[in-house]
Amino acid sequence: MNINKLHKIYFIGIGGIGMSALARYMIHIGKDVAGYDRISSLVTQSLFDLNTYIQFDDKVESIPSKYLDKKGTLVVYTPAIKSADNEILNYYITNNYKLIKRAELLGIVTRNTTCLAIAGTHGKTTTSSILGHILKESNVQATSFLGGIAENYNSNLILGGDKYSVVEADEFDRSFLQLQPDFACITSIDADHLDIYKNKGELENTFKEFAALTTKKLFVKNGIPIDGITYGIEENSDFDAQNLKIEKGVYVFDVQTPTEYYKNIKIKLPGKHNVLNTMAALAMANSIGVSLQNIAKALLSFEGVQRRFSYRIDTDDLVLVDDYAHHPTEINAVYQAICEMYPNEEILVIFQPHLYTRTRDFQSDFVQSLAQFDKVLVLPIYSAREKSISGVSSNVLITEIHKKNLNAYLINPDEIVERINQSHNRIIVMLGAGDIGEMVKDVEQQLKHIAV
């Protein structure tokens, strides 16, 4: 497909984090863009600010007439939306418009660039954001399509030229098989999306298919059973972080590469998982010619990604941390980081499970990861694209957690602030991939108001 011949693009699910980055890019290159999403958000508001038409009603009659003209119109949709549940998508399919999935458009956009793709069940958003920032700060002609909002840019798109592209390679719906990466990285292959994959073995095999698409260099976290250039922490990896320590809340470490040793790299991000994310980005940037000196300088100014260990409140009396963690492995990483930052304090976690299938498939792991916290509050499951499953609920999850931790309770969203106040805990963590990301804003405002 020649993107230059297309003038009008309609995005179904335009408020999605990956979809909106592509929409912003298409606006940047002069395309007419419109779209549909179920709810208004800060992401859709940012597109409104670019004079993008967005409708929130699933009605064909609300689509602007020029996007009903087949000539020159491309329809892009997210696999999270099904035609059976969406009138607009069903209309475009039934009437034989040109439709492609988001991942296919990403593949088309990046095909004539040197593509650096980051895959993995955890870590890809932070890794791609770090890499995009390094390339931007090092004046590399690169555009980065991110799966989160990078704090430095308040955006999920970092514009900087079309010689290189940085993309998240999403395993959901096997989307990453649409890419043709020159350089690729696999950060993790923990079991996830078992509504798509039959088992972990099938997931791993699909990651191997992705790895085989890489034309130049593949980087893998040390221990992943896929051949590639390794990175790790004190593991004799090809790119190895060594002498790791914390100084004034900042990680400091040395780096051994296949050709060089560099001392005293510093990052402000908490948690050893972020040292690994940094090492992945460092390895990829260094392999396309960015010096370790320039990488180290860029890392000093990287401010992180929204909803990735984001401080909403940070005072002597109260700390409120917001994180996207929605898988047991990610919850464990947050627990490690928060305990490292506040080793002598009790921690209250508020968690919103994301998807019935994920809650069912990893129930025992969720129990283990959540029970580590001193106090646990669990919200009802955020169903997203799914229907409820009999026998799967937050109540069942709490019942199991309670066997390991008596300070575990099921609550509703309107109880959050009251429960926080009753707990008398200073350190509060809110976790989840659903609408808890919106709840945390209200919680922050209410807690600040109470403090005043």
C-alpha positions, 0 to 999 in steps of 0.5 A, a space after each residue: 500500500 502506498 500511503 502517499 496516495 491516501 488522503 483520509 484516514 478513519 481510526 476505529 479506537 482512535 483513543 487507544 495509546 498505539 492508535 493515537 500515536 499513529 493518528 498524530 503521525 498521520 496528521 503530522 504528514 498532512 492527512 485528514 484524520 477522524 475517528 471513533 472511540 468509546 470514551 473521552 480521555 486526555 488522549 482524545 482531548 490531545 487529538 481534539 487540540 489538533 482539530 481532529 474530529 472524534 465521535 463517541 457514539 457508535 453510529 454511522 450517521 455521525 461519521 463525516 461524509 468525506 470518510 464515507 467516500 471510498 476513494 482515498 479513504 483508509 479505515 484503521 481499526 484495533 483488534 480490541 474492537 470486534 465488528 459484532 459489537 461495533 456498528 461503525 466497524 461492521 459498516 465499513 467491513 460490509 461495504 468493502 472499504 479498505 481496512 487494515 489493523 493498526 499493526 499493519 499501518 505501523 508496518 507500512 509507515 516504518 518500512 522505509 526506515 531503519 526500524 528498531 522494534 521492542 517486544 516483550 510481555 513487560 517493559 516494552 513501553 519504558 524501553 521504547 521511551 528510553 530509546 526514543 529519548 536517547 535518539 532524540 537527545 543524540 540528534 538521530 533522525 528518528 520518530 518513535 511510536 510509543 505505547 505510553 505518554 513519555 513525560 519529557 514530551 507529554 506525548 506518545 509520539 516523538 518526532 525527529 525524522 524518518 531515517 530510523 523508527 522506534 516502535 513497540 512490537 505488540 504480541 497481542 493478536 500477534 500484531 508484531 508479526 506485521 513488522 519488519 524490524 532491522 533491530 529488535 529486542 525481546 524484554 520478556 516472554 512471561 505467559 500472558 494473553 492466554 485468551 489469544 494464545 493456547 499456552 505459554 509454549 505457543 506464546 514463546 513460539 510466536 516470539 520466535 517467529 518475531 525474532 526471525 523477522 529481524 534482519 540485522 541484530 536481535 537483543 534479548 534479556 539474558 535467560 530468554 531461550 531465544 538466540 540473540 545479543 544478551 543484556 542483563 545485570 551482573 550476568 556476564 551478558 554481552 551488554 552487562 550492568 555491573 557494580 549496581 548501587 543506589 545513591 540519593 535515590 538514583 541507580 548508578 552502575 557501570 556498563 560492559 559492552 562487547 567493545 567498551 567499559 563505561 563507568 557511572 551511568 545514572 538513571 532516576 527510575 526506581 526498580 531493577 526492572 528499569 535498569 534492565 529496560 535501560 540496558 536494552 535501550 542502551 544496547 540498541 542505541 549503541 549498536 546503531 552508533 550512539 556513543 555511550 557518552 551521549 547515551 549516559 548524558 541523555 539518560 540523566 534527563 529522561 523523566 519516565 513514562 506516565 503511569 509507570 511508577 508515577 508519583 501523584 503525591 510525594 510529601 512528608 505526610 503522603 506518597 501516592 504512586 500510580 502504575 500500569 502494572 496488571 500482570 503478577 510479574 509487573 506487580 512484583 517489580 513494583 513491590 521490589 521498587 517500592 520496598 527499595 525506596 521505602 524499606 521501613 514503611 508499611 505499604 497499601 496497594 489498591 489494585 484493579 484486575 484487568 480482564 476476566 481471562 487474565 484474572 482466571 489464568 493467573 489467579 494464584 500468581 496474583 494472590 502471591 504478588 498482592 499478598 506481599 503488600 502490608 494492606 491490600 484493597 481490590 476493586 471489581 474486575 475491569 472487563 474491557 473487551 470481555 464478558 464476565 466468566 462464571 466463578 471469576 471475580 475480585 471477591 474470589 481473588 480477595 478470598 484467596 489473598 485473605 488466606 495469606 494476608 488478613 489485611 485484604 478487602 474488596 472495595 468499590 471505587 467510591 470507597 478509595 479515599 475513605 479507605 486510604 484515610 482509615 489506613 493511616 499508611 503514608 505509602 499508597 500504590 494504585 495499580 492496574 490497566 483499566 480505568 483506575 488510571 482515571 480514578 487516580 486523578 480524582 483520588 489525588 485531588 481529594 487527598 490534596 484537598 483533605 490535606 489542605 
